[in-house]
Amino acid sequence: MTSALRRRSVPRIFGTLCVAVALPFLAGCSLKQDMALQPKNRPLAEDELLVSKESNSFPLPLTQELLERGENRYKIFCTPCHGLQGDGNGMVAMRGMKHPPSYHEDRLRQVPNGYLYDVIGNGFGAMLGYSAQIAPRDRWAIVAYVRALQLSRNARLADLPADVREKVLHPPAGKNNEGTPETPGGKKE
Ligand code: HEC
């Protein structure tokens, strides 16, 4: 008998409690809170991230964090077709789909940043766009990462920081330096 009573009254008490707790919020606070929490700058920020296809500008600060985010998103969204290094040798492409071009071809090295951003959002030819899946900031992060991939094959010596340039020109002797200027002398192990 007690349990039947409890079963009947618990929902009612619970309901009353809910109303009591919710009412003041609905009446007074919620309006104020909504205004305080409004994401004021979101629409503006998205506009600022829109860059024309012809523009080579990059609308975000280029940081290590952004590049890492780009690498992470690239590996999820682009690698299946474009491959880890951007050659176009992803698993999907190897299974008969249209082969994407390599990012390392001259034409794609020279397209502006805005063009890459547009391809990611709107697609290109046989490739679908990812505007629904990838937010604008992440699209830019991916653009940065694609640029890094391109640079990894095409950096000029002069672009490197001095200490890195020094290592490329004069690799530390000793370890596994086959094919470096140290080997022609003929020292074999
Ligand atoms: C399902 C496979 C697939 C995925 C995933 C994919 N692409 Fe593509 N992509 C293609 C194909 C195929 C082409 C070539 C389309 C054509 O020429 O018709 C292409 C072309 C491109 C091009 C070259 C456009 C040009 O001017 O030739 C770029 C840049 C590009 N993709 C970037 C990306 C990036 C960045 C991602 C990840 C956000 C991505 N793609 C995801 C298949 C894919």
Residues whose N, C-alpha, C, O or C-beta is under 5 A from the ligand:
A	BS01	HEC	F77 C78 C81 K98 H99 P100 P101 V119 I120 F124 G125 A126 M127
